[in-house]
């Protein structure tokens, strides 16, 4: 994904507005909640792959 990129999500599309790399040790429950998760543990169950040293926070808007 890249900032400004548009990706199909029928019936509309999403437009990426930011991509931020966050080191795993800087992730917080607050970031997890702002991203729609109950807590950091829930976020990492979805977001962590491999060693999981960095998580990318992707913000977007939906266009219908």
PDB file of N, H, CA, C and O in Angstrom:
ATOM      1  N   UNK A   1       0.833  -1.157   0.000  1.00  0.00           N
ATOM      2  CA  UNK A   1       0.000   0.000   0.000  1.00  0.00           C
ATOM      3  C   UNK A   1       0.883   1.226   0.000  1.00  0.00           C
ATOM      4  O   UNK A   1       1.974   1.238   0.569  1.00  0.00           O
ATOM      5  N   UNK A   2       0.379   2.258  -0.655  1.00  0.00           N
ATOM      6  H   UNK A   2      -0.508   2.248  -1.117  1.00  0.00           H
ATOM      7  CA  UNK A   2       1.101   3.528  -0.645  1.00  0.00           C
ATOM      8  C   UNK A   2       0.103   4.663  -0.433  1.00  0.00           C
ATOM      9  O   UNK A   2      -1.065   4.555  -0.805  1.00  0.00           O
ATOM     10  N   UNK A   3       0.575   5.742   0.163  1.00  0.00           N
ATOM     11  H   UNK A   3       1.524   5.830   0.465  1.00  0.00           H
ATOM     12  CA  UNK A   3      -0.263   6.902   0.400  1.00  0.00           C
ATOM     13  C   UNK A   3      -0.775   7.428  -0.939  1.00  0.00           C
ATOM     14  O   UNK A   3      -0.012   7.602  -1.889  1.00  0.00           O
ATOM     15  N   UNK A   4      -2.079   7.676  -0.991  1.00  0.00           N
ATOM     16  H   UNK A   4      -2.699   7.534  -0.220  1.00  0.00           H
ATOM     17  CA  UNK A   4      -2.707   8.152  -2.225  1.00  0.00           C
ATOM     18  C   UNK A   4      -3.228   7.022  -3.092  1.00  0.00           C
ATOM     19  O   UNK A   4      -4.005   7.259  -4.017  1.00  0.00           O
ATOM     20  N   UNK A   5      -2.811   5.792  -2.805  1.00  0.00           N
ATOM     21  H   UNK A   5      -2.179   5.600  -2.053  1.00  0.00           H
ATOM     22  CA  UNK A   5      -3.279   4.639  -3.573  1.00  0.00           C
ATOM     23  C   UNK A   5      -4.754   4.384  -3.303  1.00  0.00           C
ATOM     24  O   UNK A   5      -5.250   4.598  -2.197  1.00  0.00           O
ATOM     25  N   UNK A   6      -5.436   3.923  -4.338  1.00  0.00           N
ATOM     26  H   UNK A   6      -5.033   3.749  -5.237  1.00  0.00           H
ATOM     27  CA  UNK A   6      -6.858   3.557  -4.206  1.00  0.00           C
ATOM     28  C   UNK A   6      -6.985   2.076  -4.522  1.00  0.00           C
ATOM     29  O   UNK A   6      -6.415   1.564  -5.486  1.00  0.00           O
ATOM     30  N   UNK A   7      -7.757   1.409  -3.667  1.00  0.00           N
ATOM     31  H   UNK A   7      -8.219   1.824  -2.884  1.00  0.00           H
ATOM     32  CA  UNK A   7      -7.884  -0.035  -3.768  1.00  0.00           C
ATOM     33  C   UNK A   7      -9.360  -0.413  -3.713  1.00  0.00           C
ATOM     34  O   UNK A   7     -10.106   0.057  -2.855  1.00  0.00           O
ATOM     35  N   UNK A   8      -9.761  -1.266  -4.641  1.00  0.00           N
ATOM     36  H   UNK A   8      -9.155  -1.648  -5.338  1.00  0.00           H
ATOM     37  CA  UNK A   8     -11.166  -1.665  -4.749  1.00  0.00           C
ATOM     38  C   UNK A   8     -11.624  -2.374  -3.487  1.00  0.00           C
ATOM     39  O   UNK A   8     -10.956  -3.266  -2.965  1.00  0.00           O
ATOM     40  N   UNK A   9     -12.784  -1.945  -3.016  1.00  0.00           N
ATOM     41  H   UNK A   9     -13.326  -1.220  -3.440  1.00  0.00           H
ATOM     42  CA  UNK A   9     -13.471  -2.589  -1.909  1.00  0.00           C
ATOM     43  C   UNK A   9     -14.956  -2.424  -2.220  1.00  0.00           C
ATOM     44  O   UNK A   9     -15.653  -1.599  -1.628  1.00  0.00           O
ATOM     45  N   UNK A  10     -15.419  -3.247  -3.180  1.00  0.00           N
ATOM     46  H   UNK A  10     -14.853  -3.917  -3.661  1.00  0.00           H
ATOM     47  CA  UNK A  10     -16.772  -3.075  -3.724  1.00  0.00           C
ATOM     48  C   UNK A  10     -17.833  -2.967  -2.642  1.00  0.00           C
ATOM     49  O   UNK A  10     -17.818  -3.712  -1.662  1.00  0.00           O
ATOM     50  N   UNK A  11     -18.751  -2.033  -2.829  1.00  0.00           N
ATOM     51  H   UNK A  11     -18.764  -1.428  -3.625  1.00  0.00           H
ATOM     52  CA  UNK A  11     -19.054  -1.344  -4.076  1.00  0.00           C
ATOM     53  C   UNK A  11     -18.246  -0.063  -4.290  1.00  0.00           C
ATOM     54  O   UNK A  11     -18.488   0.648  -5.265  1.00  0.00           O
ATOM     55  N   UNK A  12     -17.304   0.250  -3.416  1.00  0.00           N
ATOM     56  H   UNK A  12     -17.108  -0.327  -2.623  1.00  0.00           H
ATOM     57  CA  UNK A  12     -16.508   1.467  -3.554  1.00  0.00           C
ATOM     58  C   UNK A  12     -15.032   1.149  -3.557  1.00  0.00           C
ATOM     59  O   UNK A  12     -14.603   0.126  -4.091  1.00  0.00           O
ATOM     60  N   UNK A  13     -14.255   2.037  -2.953  1.00  0.00           N
ATOM     61  H   UNK A  13     -14.603   2.868  -2.518  1.00  0.00           H
ATOM     62  CA  UNK A  13     -12.819   1.829  -2.851  1.00  0.00           C
ATOM     63  C   UNK A  13     -12.290   2.566  -1.636  1.00  0.00           C
ATOM     64  O   UNK A  13     -12.926   3.493  -1.133  1.00  0.00           O
ATOM     65  N   UNK A  14     -11.119   2.148  -1.167  1.00  0.00           N
ATOM     66  H   UNK A  14     -10.603   1.395  -1.575  1.00  0.00           H
ATOM     67  CA  UNK A  14     -10.460   2.863  -0.082  1.00  0.00           C
ATOM     68  C   UNK A  14      -9.301   3.650  -0.672  1.00  0.00           C
ATOM     69  O   UNK A  14      -8.682   3.232  -1.651  1.00  0.00           O
ATOM     70  N   UNK A  15      -9.017   4.794  -0.063  1.00  0.00           N
ATOM     71  H   UNK A  15      -9.519   5.134   0.732  1.00  0.00           H
ATOM     72  CA  UNK A  15      -7.858   5.607  -0.432  1.00  0.00           C
ATOM     73  C   UNK A  15      -6.955   5.692   0.794  1.00  0.00           C
ATOM     74  O   UNK A  15      -7.388   6.129   1.860  1.00  0.00           O
ATOM     75  N   UNK A  16      -5.707   5.275   0.640  1.00  0.00           N
ATOM     76  H   UNK A  16      -5.356   4.920  -0.227  1.00  0.00           H
ATOM     77  CA  UNK A  16      -4.758   5.291   1.747  1.00  0.00           C
ATOM     78  C   UNK A  16      -4.323   6.731   2.004  1.00  0.00           C
ATOM     79  O   UNK A  16      -3.847   7.420   1.102  1.00  0.00           O
ATOM     80  N   UNK A  17      -4.497   7.176   3.258  1.00  0.00           N
ATOM     81  H   UNK A  17      -4.884   6.616   3.991  1.00  0.00           H
ATOM     82  CA  UNK A  17      -4.135   8.547   3.612  1.00  0.00           C
ATOM     83  C   UNK A  17      -2.822   8.637   4.381  1.00  0.00           C
ATOM     84  O   UNK A  17      -2.188   9.692   4.405  1.00  0.00           O
ATOM     85  N   UNK A  18      -2.406   7.530   5.014  1.00  0.00           N
ATOM     86  H   UNK A  18      -2.921   6.672   4.994  1.00  0.00           H
ATOM     87  CA  UNK A  18      -1.106   7.512   5.685  1.00  0.00           C
ATOM     88  C   UNK A  18      -0.686   6.081   5.971  1.00  0.00           C
ATOM     89  O   UNK A  18      -1.520   5.191   6.140  1.00  0.00           O
ATOM     90  N   UNK A  19       0.614   5.880   6.021  1.00  0.00           N
ATOM     91  H   UNK A  19       1.291   6.603   5.884  1.00  0.00           H
ATOM     92  CA  UNK A  19       1.208   4.599   6.414  1.00  0.00           C
ATOM     93  C   UNK A  19       2.319   4.946   7.399  1.00  0.00           C
ATOM     94  O   UNK A  19       3.247   5.686   7.072  1.00  0.00           O
ATOM     95  N   UNK A  20       2.211   4.402   8.605  1.00  0.00           N
ATOM     96  H   UNK A  20       1.458   3.801   8.870  1.00  0.00           H
ATOM     97  CA  UNK A  20       3.181   4.719   9.648  1.00  0.00           C
ATOM     98  C   UNK A  20       3.761   3.430  10.216  1.00  0.00           C
ATOM     99  O   UNK A  20       3.021   2.567  10.688  1.00  0.00           O
ATOM    100  N   UNK A  21       5.082   3.301  10.169  1.00  0.00           N
ATOM    101  H   UNK A  21       5.683   4.002   9.785  1.00  0.00           H
ATOM    102  CA  UNK A  21       5.759   2.156  10.776  1.00  0.00           C
ATOM    103  C   UNK A  21       5.922   2.438  12.264  1.00  0.00           C
ATOM    104  O   UNK A  21       6.445   3.481  12.655  1.00  0.00           O
ATOM    105  N   UNK A  22       5.467   1.497  13.089  1.00  0.00           N
ATOM    106  H   UNK A  22       5.042   0.650  12.771  1.00  0.00           H
ATOM    107  CA  UNK A  22       5.559   1.659  14.539  1.00  0.00           C
ATOM    108  C   UNK A  22       6.318   0.464  15.110  1.00  0.00           C
ATOM    109  O   UNK A  22       5.877  -0.675  14.955  1.00  0.00           O
ATOM    110  N   UNK A  23       7.453   0.707  15.768  1.00  0.00           N
ATOM    111  H   UNK A  23       7.811   1.632  15.894  1.00  0.00           H
ATOM    112  CA  UNK A  23       8.160  -0.403  16.410  1.00  0.00           C
ATOM    113  C   UNK A  23       7.258  -1.080  17.437  1.00  0.00           C
ATOM    114  O   UNK A  23       6.507  -0.417  18.151  1.00  0.00           O
ATOM    115  N   UNK A  24       7.341  -2.395  17.501  1.00  0.00           N
ATOM    116  H   UNK A  24       7.952  -2.934  16.920  1.00  0.00           H
ATOM    117  CA  UNK A  24       6.456  -3.161  18.383  1.00  0.00           C
ATOM    118  C   UNK A  24       6.502  -2.658  19.816  1.00  0.00           C
ATOM    119  O   UNK A  24       5.471  -2.622  20.488  1.00  0.00           O
ATOM    120  N   UNK A  25       7.678  -2.269  20.297  1.00  0.00           N
ATOM    121  H   UNK A  25       8.516  -2.298  19.751  1.00  0.00           H
ATOM    122  CA  UNK A  25       7.780  -1.833  21.691  1.00  0.00           C
ATOM    123  C   UNK A  25       7.168  -0.456  21.941  1.00  0.00           C
ATOM    124  O   UNK A  25       7.109  -0.012  23.088  1.00  0.00           O
ATOM    125  N   UNK A  26       6.713   0.227  20.892  1.00  0.00           N
ATOM    126  H   UNK A  26       6.760  -0.134  19.960  1.00  0.00           H
ATOM    127  CA  UNK A  26       6.043   1.518  21.045  1.00  0.00           C
ATOM    128  C   UNK A  26       4.524   1.412  20.900  1.00  0.00           C
ATOM    129  O   UNK A  26       3.815   2.408  21.043  1.00  0.00           O
ATOM    130  N   UNK A  27       4.028   0.213  20.618  1.00  0.00           N
ATOM    131  H   UNK A  27       4.604  -0.596  20.502  1.00  0.00           H
ATOM    132  CA  UNK A  27       2.585   0.017  20.511  1.00  0.00           C
ATOM    133  C   UNK A  27       1.947   0.069  21.890  1.00  0.00           C
ATOM    134  O   UNK A  27       2.530  -0.382  22.876  1.00  0.00           O
ATOM    135  N   UNK A  28       0.741   0.624  21.945  1.00  0.00           N
ATOM    136  H   UNK A  28       0.267   0.990  21.144  1.00  0.00           H
ATOM    137  CA  UNK A  28       0.044   0.768  23.222  1.00  0.00           C
ATOM    138  C   UNK A  28      -1.400   0.290  23.088  1.00  0.00           C
ATOM    139  O   UNK A  28      -1.912   0.118  21.982  1.00  0.00           O
ATOM    140  N   UNK A  29      -2.040   0.081  24.226  1.00  0.00           N
ATOM    141  H   UNK A  29      -1.624   0.221  25.124  1.00  0.00           H
ATOM    142  CA  UNK A  29      -3.464  -0.252  24.213  1.00  0.00           C
ATOM    143  C   UNK A  29      -4.262   0.879  23.549  1.00  0.00           C
ATOM    144  O   UNK A  29      -5.251   0.623  22.863  1.00  0.00           O
ATOM    145  N   UNK A  30      -3.829   2.122  23.755  1.00  0.00           N
ATOM    146  H   UNK A  30      -3.025   2.330  24.312  1.00  0.00           H
ATOM    147  CA  UNK A  30      -4.528   3.260  23.153  1.00  0.00           C
ATOM    148  C   UNK A  30      -4.486   3.182  21.626  1.00  0.00           C
ATOM    149  O   UNK A  30      -5.508   3.388  20.971  1.00  0.00           O
ATOM    150  N   UNK A  31      -3.327   2.889  21.059  1.00  0.00           N
ATOM    151  H   UNK A  31      -2.497   2.722  21.591  1.00  0.00           H
ATOM    152  CA  UNK A  31      -3.220   2.733  19.602  1.00  0.00           C
ATOM    153  C   UNK A  31      -4.118   1.597  19.139  1.00  0.00           C
ATOM    154  O   UNK A  31      -4.795   1.715  18.118  1.00  0.00           O
ATOM    155  N   UNK A  32      -4.126   0.501  19.882  1.00  0.00           N
ATOM    156  H   UNK A  32      -3.576   0.405  20.711  1.00  0.00           H
ATOM    157  CA  UNK A  32      -4.959  -0.646  19.524  1.00  0.00           C
ATOM    158  C   UNK A  32      -6.435  -0.261  19.515  1.00  0.00           C
ATOM    159  O   UNK A  32      -7.157  -0.597  18.576  1.00  0.00           O
ATOM    160  N   UNK A  33      -6.885   0.436  20.546  1.00  0.00           N
ATOM    161  H   UNK A  33      -6.298   0.709  21.309  1.00  0.00           H
ATOM    162  CA  UNK A  33      -8.297   0.849  20.623  1.00  0.00           C
ATOM    163  C   UNK A  33      -8.654   1.811  19.492  1.00  0.00           C
ATOM    164  O   UNK A  33      -9.727   1.695  18.899  1.00  0.00           O
ATOM    165  N   UNK A  34      -7.763   2.761  19.185  1.00  0.00           N
ATOM    166  H   UNK A  34      -6.892   2.855  19.667  1.00  0.00           H
ATOM    167  CA  UNK A  34      -8.005   3.698  18.080  1.00  0.00           C
ATOM    168  C   UNK A  34      -8.104   2.969  16.742  1.00  0.00           C
ATOM    169  O   UNK A  34      -8.713   3.472  15.797  1.00  0.00           O
ATOM    170  N   UNK A  35      -7.506   1.788  16.667  1.00  0.00           N
ATOM    171  H   UNK A  35      -7.012   1.379  17.434  1.00  0.00           H
ATOM    172  CA  UNK A  35      -7.517   0.982  15.442  1.00  0.00           C
ATOM    173  C   UNK A  35      -8.666  -0.023  15.413  1.00  0.00           C
ATOM    174  O   UNK A  35      -8.779  -0.818  14.480  1.00  0.00           O
ATOM    175  N   UNK A  36      -9.520   0.015  16.438  1.00  0.00           N
ATOM    176  H   UNK A  36      -9.429   0.661  17.196  1.00  0.00           H
ATOM    177  CA  UNK A  36     -10.702  -0.840  16.450  1.00  0.00           C
ATOM    178  C   UNK A  36     -10.562  -2.137  17.223  1.00  0.00           C
ATOM    179  O   UNK A  36     -11.441  -2.995  17.145  1.00  0.00           O
ATOM    180  N   UNK A  37      -9.476  -2.301  17.967  1.00  0.00           N
ATOM    181  H   UNK A  37      -8.762  -1.604  18.031  1.00  0.00           H
ATOM    182  CA  UNK A  37      -9.256  -3.509  18.750  1.00  0.00           C
ATOM    183  C   UNK A  37      -9.563  -3.234  20.219  1.00  0.00           C
ATOM    184  O   UNK A  37      -9.555  -2.081  20.650  1.00  0.00           O
ATOM    185  N   UNK A  38      -9.829  -4.279  20.979  1.00  0.00           N
ATOM    186  H   UNK A  38      -9.835  -5.215  20.628  1.00  0.00           H
ATOM    187  CA  UNK A  38     -10.110  -4.133  22.406  1.00  0.00           C
ATOM    188  C   UNK A  38      -8.861  -3.747  23.192  1.00  0.00           C
ATOM    189  O   UNK A  38      -8.925  -2.976  24.149  1.00  0.00           O
ATOM    190  N   UNK A  39      -7.715  -4.303  22.766  1.00  0.00           N
ATOM    191  H   UNK A  39      -7.663  -4.930  21.988  1.00  0.00           H
ATOM    192  CA  UNK A  39      -6.467  -4.054  23.482  1.00  0.00           C
ATOM    193  C   UNK A  39      -5.299  -4.441  22.584  1.00  0.00           C
ATOM    194  O   UNK A  39      -5.494  -4.922  21.468  1.00  0.00           O
ATOM    195  N   UNK A  40      -4.087  -4.225  23.081  1.00  0.00           N
ATOM    196  H   UNK A  40      -3.929  -3.834  23.988  1.00  0.00           H
ATOM    197  CA  UNK A  40      -2.882  -4.501  22.307  1.00  0.00           C
ATOM    198  C   UNK A  40      -2.767  -5.981  21.949  1.00  0.00           C
ATOM    199  O   UNK A  40      -2.370  -6.319  20.834  1.00  0.00           O
ATOM    200  N   UNK A  41      -3.104  -6.846  22.867  1.00  0.00           N
ATOM    201  H   UNK A  41      -3.426  -6.572  23.773  1.00  0.00           H
ATOM    202  CA  UNK A  41      -3.025  -8.282  22.606  1.00  0.00           C
ATOM    203  C   UNK A  41      -3.907  -8.667  21.409  1.00  0.00           C
ATOM    204  O   UNK A  41      -3.488  -9.457  20.563  1.00  0.00           O
ATOM    205  N   UNK A  42      -5.098  -8.125  21.337  1.00  0.00           N
ATOM    206  H   UNK A  42      -5.439  -7.483  22.024  1.00  0.00           H
ATOM    207  CA  UNK A  42      -6.011  -8.412  20.222  1.00  0.00           C
ATOM    208  C   UNK A  42      -5.448  -7.901  18.902  1.00  0.00           C
ATOM    209  O   UNK A  42      -5.549  -8.571  17.874  1.00  0.00           O
ATOM    210  N   UNK A  43      -4.852  -6.703  18.936  1.00  0.00           N
ATOM    211  H   UNK A  43      -4.770  -6.159  19.771  1.00  0.00           H
ATOM    212  CA  UNK A  43      -4.239  -6.154  17.726  1.00  0.00           C
ATOM    213  C   UNK A  43      -3.128  -7.063  17.224  1.00  0.00           C
ATOM    214  O   UNK A  43      -3.064  -7.373  16.034  1.00  0.00           O
ATOM    215  N   UNK A  44      -2.252  -7.490  18.130  1.00  0.00           N
ATOM    216  H   UNK A  44      -2.304  -7.238  19.096  1.00  0.00           H
ATOM    217  CA  UNK A  44      -1.111  -8.309  17.725  1.00  0.00           C
ATOM    218  C   UNK A  44      -1.523  -9.677  17.197  1.00  0.00           C
ATOM    219  O   UNK A  44      -0.817 -10.254  16.371  1.00  0.00           O
ATOM    220  N   UNK A  45      -2.649 -10.203  17.658  1.00  0.00           N
ATOM    221  H   UNK A  45      -3.222  -9.734  18.329  1.00  0.00           H
ATOM    222  CA  UNK A  45      -3.134 -11.482  17.117  1.00  0.00           C
ATOM    223  C   UNK A  45      -3.394 -11.369  15.621  1.00  0.00           C
ATOM    224  O   UNK A  45      -3.250 -12.350  14.891  1.00  0.00           O
ATOM    225  N   UNK A  46      -3.776 -10.183  15.161  1.00  0.00           N
ATOM    226  H   UNK A  46      -3.893  -9.387  15.754  1.00  0.00           H
ATOM    227  CA  UNK A  46      -4.077  -9.954  13.748  1.00  0.00           C
ATOM    228  C   UNK A  46      -2.877  -9.384  13.004  1.00  0.00           C
ATOM    229  O   UNK A  46      -2.596  -9.799  11.880  1.00  0.00           O
ATOM    230  N   UNK A  47      -2.166  -8.439  13.616  1.00  0.00           N
ATOM    231  H   UNK A  47      -2.394  -8.102  14.529  1.00  0.00           H
ATOM    232  CA  UNK A  47      -1.165  -7.646  12.906  1.00  0.00           C
ATOM    233  C   UNK A  47       0.241  -8.228  12.913  1.00  0.00           C
ATOM    234  O   UNK A  47       1.033  -7.901  12.029  1.00  0.00           O
ATOM    235  N   UNK A  48       0.575  -9.062  13.858  1.00  0.00           N
ATOM    236  H   UNK A  48      -0.068  -9.328  14.576  1.00  0.00           H
ATOM    237  CA  UNK A  48       1.947  -9.547  13.962  1.00  0.00           C
ATOM    238  C   UNK A  48       2.173 -10.743  13.053  1.00  0.00           C
ATOM    239  O   UNK A  48       1.438 -11.729  13.095  1.00  0.00           O
ATOM    240  N   UNK A  49       3.200 -10.631  12.239  1.00  0.00           N
ATOM    241  H   UNK A  49       3.798  -9.830  12.205  1.00  0.00           H
ATOM    242  CA  UNK A  49       3.598 -11.723  11.347  1.00  0.00           C
ATOM    243  C   UNK A  49       5.096 -11.935  11.524  1.00  0.00           C
ATOM    244  O   UNK A  49       5.856 -10.970  11.605  1.00  0.00           O
ATOM    245  N   UNK A  50       5.513 -13.162  11.583  1.00  0.00           N
ATOM    246  H   UNK A  50       4.896 -13.946  11.517  1.00  0.00           H
ATOM    247  CA  UNK A  50       6.934 -13.438  11.788  1.00  0.00           C
ATOM    248  C   UNK A  50       7.387 -12.896  13.129  1.00  0.00           C
ATOM    249  O   UNK A  50       6.676 -13.018  14.126  1.00  0.00           O
ATOM    250  N   UNK A  51       8.579 -12.292  13.155  1.00  0.00           N
ATOM    251  H   UNK A  51       9.156 -12.192  12.345  1.00  0.00           H
ATOM    252  CA  UNK A  51       9.117 -11.744  14.403  1.00  0.00           C
ATOM    253  C   UNK A  51       8.322 -10.549  14.893  1.00  0.00           C
ATOM    254  O   UNK A  51       8.317 -10.244  16.086  1.00  0.00           O
ATOM    255  N   UNK A  52       7.649  -9.873  13.970  1.00  0.00           N
ATOM    256  H   UNK A  52       7.654 -10.121  13.001  1.00  0.00           H
ATOM    257  CA  UNK A  52       6.769  -8.782  14.357  1.00  0.00           C
ATOM    258  C   UNK A  52       7.448  -7.616  15.028  1.00  0.00           C
ATOM    259  O   UNK A  52       6.909  -7.063  15.987  1.00  0.00           O
ATOM    260  N   UNK A  53       8.627  -7.219  14.550  1.00  0.00           N
ATOM    261  H   UNK A  53       9.065  -7.668  13.771  1.00  0.00           H
ATOM    262  CA  UNK A  53       9.341  -6.104  15.163  1.00  0.00           C
ATOM    263  C   UNK A  53       8.720  -4.757  14.810  1.00  0.00           C
ATOM    264  O   UNK A  53       8.879  -3.791  15.556  1.00  0.00           O
ATOM    265  N   UNK A  54       8.017  -4.681  13.684  1.00  0.00           N
ATOM    266  H   UNK A  54       7.888  -5.466  13.078  1.00  0.00           H
ATOM    267  CA  UNK A  54       7.390  -3.445  13.235  1.00  0.00           C
ATOM    268  C   UNK A  54       5.968  -3.738  12.799  1.00  0.00           C
ATOM    269  O   UNK A  54       5.706  -4.735  12.126  1.00  0.00           O
ATOM    270  N   UNK A  55       5.049  -2.862  13.186  1.00  0.00           N
ATOM    271  H   UNK A  55       5.261  -2.052  13.733  1.00  0.00           H
ATOM    272  CA  UNK A  55       3.661  -2.948  12.738  1.00  0.00           C
ATOM    273  C   UNK A  55       3.388  -1.693  11.927  1.00  0.00           C
ATOM    274  O   UNK A  55       3.801  -0.600  12.314  1.00  0.00           O
ATOM    275  N   UNK A  56       2.698  -1.841  10.810  1.00  0.00           N
ATOM    276  H   UNK A  56       2.362  -2.728  10.496  1.00  0.00           H
ATOM    277  CA  UNK A  56       2.375  -0.695   9.972  1.00  0.00           C
ATOM    278  C   UNK A  56       0.931  -0.294  10.211  1.00  0.00           C
ATOM    279  O   UNK A  56       0.009  -1.092  10.037  1.00  0.00           O
ATOM    280  N   UNK A  57       0.750   0.957  10.614  1.00  0.00           N
ATOM    281  H   UNK A  57       1.498   1.605  10.756  1.00  0.00           H
ATOM    282  CA  UNK A  57      -0.568   1.524  10.841  1.00  0.00           C
ATOM    283  C   UNK A  57      -0.988   2.215   9.550  1.00  0.00           C
ATOM    284  O   UNK A  57      -0.391   3.214   9.147  1.00  0.00           O
ATOM    285  N   UNK A  58      -2.011   1.679   8.912  1.00  0.00           N
ATOM    286  H   UNK A  58      -2.495   0.868   9.239  1.00  0.00           H
ATOM    287  CA  UNK A  58      -2.495   2.216   7.639  1.00  0.00           C
ATOM    288  C   UNK A  58      -3.824   2.916   7.900  1.00  0.00           C
ATOM    289  O   UNK A  58      -4.768   2.308   8.404  1.00  0.00           O
ATOM    290  N   UNK A  59      -3.888   4.199   7.552  1.00  0.00           N
ATOM    291  H   UNK A  59      -3.121   4.693   7.142  1.00  0.00           H
ATOM    292  CA  UNK A  59      -5.132   4.964   7.675  1.00  0.00           C
ATOM    293  C   UNK A  59      -5.710   5.150   6.281  1.00  0.00           C
ATOM    294  O   UNK A  59      -4.975   5.297   5.305  1.00  0.00           O
ATOM    295  N   UNK A  60      -7.031   5.141   6.199  1.00  0.00           N
ATOM    296  H   UNK A  60      -7.629   5.021   6.991  1.00  0.00           H
ATOM    297  CA  UNK A  60      -7.673   5.271   4.889  1.00  0.00           C
ATOM    298  C   UNK A  60      -9.048   5.872   5.014  1.00  0.00           C
ATOM    299  O   UNK A  60      -9.622   5.934   6.101  1.00  0.00           O
ATOM    300  N   UNK A  61      -9.571   6.315   3.886  1.00  0.00           N
ATOM    301  H   UNK A  61      -9.105   6.264   3.003  1.00  0.00           H
ATOM    302  CA  UNK A  61     -10.958   6.776   3.792  1.00  0.00           C
ATOM    303  C   UNK A  61     -11.647   5.913   2.752  1.00  0.00           C
ATOM    304  O   UNK A  61     -11.029   5.446   1.795  1.00  0.00           O
ATOM    305  N   UNK A  62     -12.941   5.711   2.959  1.00  0.00           N
ATOM    306  H   UNK A  62     -13.443   6.091   3.736  1.00  0.00           H
ATOM    307  CA  UNK A  62     -13.733   4.901   2.039  1.00  0.00           C
ATOM    308  C   UNK A  62     -14.509   5.818   1.103  1.00  0.00           C
ATOM    309  O   UNK A  62     -15.150   6.769   1.551  1.00  0.00           O
ATOM    310  N   UNK A  63     -14.453   5.537  -0.185  1.00  0.00           N
ATOM    311  H   UNK A  63     -13.932   4.764  -0.549  1.00  0.00           H
ATOM    312  CA  UNK A  63     -15.206   6.272  -1.197  1.00  0.00           C
ATOM    313  C   UNK A  63     -16.242   5.328  -1.802  1.00  0.00           C
ATOM    314  O   UNK A  63     -15.891   4.263  -2.310  1.00  0.00           O
ATOM    315  N   UNK A  64     -17.513   5.714  -1.748  1.00  0.00           N
ATOM    316  H   UNK A  64     -17.798   6.579  -1.335  1.00  0.00           H
ATOM    317  CA  UNK A  64     -18.555   4.849  -2.315  1.00  0.00           C
ATOM    318  C   UNK A  64     -18.932   5.312  -3.706  1.00  0.00           C
ATOM    319  O   UNK A  64     -19.794   4.707  -4.345  1.00  0.00           O
TER     320      UNK A  64
END
